[in-house]
């Protein structure tokens, strides 16, 4: 993985220069080298570990999250690549012609492993540096476990295999199921650390801030990734631990702007949202309030990159460069409960229907003001019909949250090479730079 990183001793100090250095285009994977002397203070002091913990979250939210949402969103037709830059055209068209040199898919791999490496540095340093400060130690570890888990799961969404670590040299690749299992293990550790010791006040103010809820986010991601792994009881149990009235947000500023706004809303951006969430007409209800929440402006016909599509202007969590992006949405937990009740060995259709209708009919009480305002479900009450309804609700509620590629596979939606209508790839080719530097890189998937 040498192409992704600079020298390990210098990486921690780089993050302290500010996550603005990470909010670069997908074509730029190298960070500048700061004075290596800063690294000693970064990894050997309480203040340094707190500062690096801030940098870790910013690296994820301003850099890794962008390809998780936009690259996979182009693949699943949530957004359309509307400029004719080579990398954008390739991702938009997908199929077998998607190159291992594509900078957008490379960013999905590389940026997440940057997060993994910094998290590993915190995990290694915290027990020694904070040996006499249990609350601070647990807080730093829980935060690092969370973001390492999120990064590994980000890789697992786009690639069939990936390394468990970001070590130099040629780390072994493991199947994506093992990446998810490791992400879940890390989140379980995070939950244990948080339960053992409440974070100190200065960690809450200096690292988390007012808008990011660490315990709820840990449980929400435990629910999310256990669902992906097929651990239905564990997913449902974790979802039940999330307080549905509490927000947890990735915050942005003029210096660290919302990356989806920068690349999908700002004039001249590479991507624009497809009308109707990019879904087939049968999966969209015209009166769904989420259409007006996420999409604005007139329908524009775009004919770039080999297809004719109706596109809109992005709104919702991507309206300005300082708009917050949810770390999770509360109704995701209801939909996880519904899906797990349907997929378990003995399906509970009644319980699933309660959560489906709680999402469909909501008009008040959502901390993000996302309201479908739809009538109660009136279709067949069967496992297959309700699973399709869950997919439909997830596609609207979780629009551009970086989850539809995983959902599309899990729900068995039309797939290439037979159909490119709902997704243009199943998994991405491995970055060519990784293959050059790591002989353990597997063969690319066919599509």
N, C-alpha and C positions, 0 to 999 in steps of 0.2 A: 504493500500500500504506500510505497514511498512517494508516489505522484500526488497523493492527497495532502500530505503533511509536510511541514518544515520539521526541523529537529525537535524531538520531544521536550528538551529542556527549555526551548524557547516558546513553545506553544502556549503555555499558561500566560506568560507575559503578553503575548499577542492579544489575548482576549481582553486584557485589561486596557488595551489601547482603545477599546470601544467596539461594540458590535457593528458600528457603522462600517468598519472595515470588512465585515462579512456580508453586508447587504449589497453585494455586487451582482453583476449579471451572471447568467449560467456559464458564460464563456470564461470567466476568470476564477480559477480554483486556487490560486496562490495568494498567501497573505504576506505582507512585508515583514521583514525581520527586525524586531526592536532590539534594544540593548539587552542582552541575555542576563545581565546582572540583576534585573528586576525579578527574575524567576525565583531567586532564593527567598526574597521576601514574600512573594506570592504564595508559595507552597509551604512555607514554614511559619506563618503567622496567622492568627485568628482573622485579622483584618484582610490579609491576602486571600484566605479561603472564602471569606464572605464576598469579597469583590469578584473572585473567580466564579462564585455561584451565580452572581448577577450576570456575568458574561456568558455563562452556560445557557441560562434561559434566553438571553438575547440572541445568542447564536442559533438556538433552535427556532425562536419565533420570527427572526428577521431573515434567516438564511435557509435553514433546513425546511421550514414549513412551506416556503414558496414552491419548490418542486413537488412536495407532497400534495399540495392543492392543485397547482396549475398544470404540471406535467401529466399527472394522472387524470386531472380534469379534462385535458384535451383528449386523452385516450378514451375516456368515457363519454365524450360529447357534451360535457357540461359547458365547456368553453370551446371556442373555435380560434385557431391560429389565423389571424387576419393580415399579418405582414408576410412578406415572401422571403424573409431570411431563411437560409438553408435549414437551420436547426428547427425553426418553427414549422416550416413546411413538412419536414420529416415527421415530427411529433403529431402534427395535424393529420397527415395521411396514414401514419402507422403502417401496418402490414409488414411484409417481409423486407421491405426496403429500408426500414429503420436501422440506421447505422450504429455500430458500437462507438463511433466517434461523436455521436450526437451530444452536444453540450448540455442539453436539458435533462436527458436521462442520466448522463454522467453526474450532474449536480445532485440528483436524487440519491445516488450512491455516495458521492464524495462528501457532501455537506453533512449527511447524517453520521458518517464515520468521524468527521471532525468533532461532532457533539459527543460521540462515544469516547473519543480519546480524552477530551477535557473532563468528562464525567469520571473516567478511570483515574485520572490524576487526583481528583478530589476524593474519590473512594480510597485511594492508596494513602493520601496524606492525612485525612481527617482523624483516623484513630490515634495517630501519634501526636499530632499538633494539638488536638483538642482532648487529650486523654483525661485531663482534670476538669473538663467542662462538658459534662454529659448532654445538657440541653443543646448546646451549640453543635456538638459532634453529631447527635441524632438529626438535627435540622439539616446540616450540610450533607449528610449521607442520604437522607430521605429525598432531598432535592436532586442530588446526583443520580440516585437510582431511578427516579422518575424520568429524567430526561434521557438517560441511557436507554431505558426501556422504550420510550417514545421513538428514539432514533432507530433502534433495532427493528421495531415494528414498521417504521417508515421504509426501511430497506426491504423487509419481508413483503410489503405491499407490491413493490415493483419488480422484485427479482426472485427467481426460484431458489437461489442460495445466496449466502453471504457469510463473512467471518463473524465470529462472536466477539472479537476484539479488534482494536485498531492498531495493533502492534506493527512495528517496522518489520521489513523482510517479506516473507511469504506466508501469511496466516492461512490456515485451512478454511475452506468453505464448508458450511453445513446447510442442510435443507431448511427452507423457510419455517417449517414446523418447529425446528429446534431454535430458530431465532425468536419465534413467538413464545416458546416455552421459557427461554431465558428472560425475555421481557416480563413475563408473568412472575417469574422467580424474583426478579429485581423489584417489581412493584409490591410483592408480598413482603420483601425486606423493608421497603419504604414504609409500608403500613405499620410494620412492627416497630421500626425506629420512631415513627411519629407517636405511636401509642405509648412508647416507653418514656418519652420525655417531651414535654411541651416546648416548642421553640422559644428561645429567649426573645425578649422584646425587641432588641436591636436587629435580630435576624428578620423578624416580621417587618420592621420598618425599612431596613436597609436592603434586604434581599427580596422579600416577597412583595412588599408594597401593599396598598389597600385593596387592589383589584384582583390579586391572584390568591386563590384559596387552595393551599397545598393539600390538606387532607381530603377534600372533596375531589380534587383532580386525581389524586392517587387512586381513590376508589372508582372513579369514572373510567380511568384507563384500565384498571383491573377488570371492570365489566366489559369494556370494549375488546380487549385482547383475549380474554377468556372466551368471549363469543366467537372471535375469529378462529380460535384453537378448537372449538367444539366442546368446551367445558361449560355446559349449559347451566348446571346448578351453581357453579362458582360465579359465572357471569351474573346470574340473577341475584345471588346473595350480595355481590359487590354493588350492583345497581341499587339495591334496597338500602345501602348505606350512604348514598349520595343525597344530600339535602337539596330538594328540587327548587327551592326558592332562592338559592344562593348563586351568584355569578362568580365565575372564575375566568379571568381574561388575560390575554397577552396584550400589553399596552404598547402604544407606539407614540412617536413624537416627530417633530420636524427633522430632528437629527437621525432618528431611527424610524423611518416611515413604514407604514403598513405595506408589506411587499406585494400583496394582491392588488391594492390600489395602484401601486407603481406600474404593475405589468398588465392590468386588465381594465382599469377605470381611467387613468390619466390619458389625455389626448396622445395619440400615436402609439399606444400600448400594443404589445404583440398579440394579446388575446382579448376576445370579447365574449360575454356569456351568450349561449344560444337561448332563443326564446323557449318558453315552456320547460326550462331546466334541462333542455336537450333530450327530453323523454319522448317516447312514442305517444301519439295523441290519446290512446286508450288509457294511459297512466296519468293523465292530467285532468283535473276538474277546473273548469273555467272560473269558478267562484272562489278558488283557493286564495286566501289572503296572503299566503307566502309568495305568490307571484309578484304582487305589488311591493312586498317587503324587499325582495332580492333584486328585482328587475325594474328598470325605469326607462322613460323615454320611448320614442316610437320604434317600431320594428324596422330594421334596416336589412336589406338583402345584400349579402356578401358573397362574391363569386371567386374569392381568392383560393388558391391551393387546391384546385381540382374539384370543388363542390360548391353548390349554391345553397346557402343557409340563411335563415332568419336570425339575426342577432339583435341584442338589446344593449343597454347601458347598465353596468353593474351598480347595485346600491347595497342596502343591508349593512353588513359588517365591513364593507369595502368602499364606503362612500367618500371618505377623505383619507389623507395620509396619516391622520392621527386616530382613525377609527379603531376601537378595540376589536380583536378577533376572539371569540370564545375558545377557551381551552377545551370545553365540551358544552353541549347544550342539554338542559334538563330533560327535554322530551326524548333525547337519545336513550336515556335510562328507561323510560316507559316502553320504547320500542324494543330495547334489548330484552326487557321482561316479557313482552308479547312474543318475540321471536323464540326465546328459550322455552316458553311455555308450549309453543307449537312444535318445536324440534325435539323435545325430551321424549323418552321412551313411551310414556303415557301422556299424550297431549292434553293440555287443559285449555280447551277452546274458550270457555267462559271467561277465564282470567285474562287470556290474550285479548278478547274482545273488549274487556273493560279498559285496558291500557290503550288499545287502538282508538277507542272512542274518546278517551281522555285527551289524546293528541288531536284528533279530527275536530272536535267541538270546542276546543279551547278559545276563549275570547278575553280572558283576563288572567292575571297572576304569573305570566311568564316573565322572568327577570330580564329577558332580552327583547320583550315585546314582539315575539314571533307568534302570530295568531292565525291558524288556518280558517277558523270560523266556518267550518263545514258541518253539514248534518251528520248524524250518527251513521255508521256503516249499515248498509241495507242489502248487501250481497249475500251469497251463500256462506253459511257458517261451516266450512270444512277446513281442514288443515291447509290444503293447497291454495284455496281462495284467500284465506287469511294471511298466509305467507306472502302471496302476491300483494295484498294490501299493505303489509309491513314494508315490503320493498318500495312500494309507491310512496308511502309516508316518509320513509328514510330518504328517498331521493329528493323530496321537497324540503323536509325539515332540515336535513343535513347537507343541503346544496353547498358545494364548494367547501366542504370540511375535510377533503382529502380521504374520503371513505368509499366512494362509489366503485372504484376498481375492485376493491375487496368484496364489496356487496355484490357486484355484477357476477363475479365468479361464484360466490357462495349461493346465490339464488338461481344459478344456472341460466342466466340471461343469454340471448343470442350472442354467439362468439365467433371470432375469426378461426380458421379461414372461411368458414361457411358464410358468415355475415359480419360486416363491419358497421352495421347500423347503430349498435349500442356501445360497442367498444372496438377499437382498432388494433389492440394487442392484448394478449393474455399476460405476458411478462416481457420485460425489456432485455435486450442484449447487454452483456457486461461491458463496462467501459474499456475501451481499447487500451488506455493507459494502465489500467489495472492488469490487464492480460500481459502487457509488456513487462511489468515489474513483478508479477506474481504468477509463478508457474502452476499454482493450484487453482487458477481461475477455470471454472467449468466451461463446457461447450455452451454456446448461446442457444436459447430456445428457438424453435422454428418460427414462432410467431407469438 
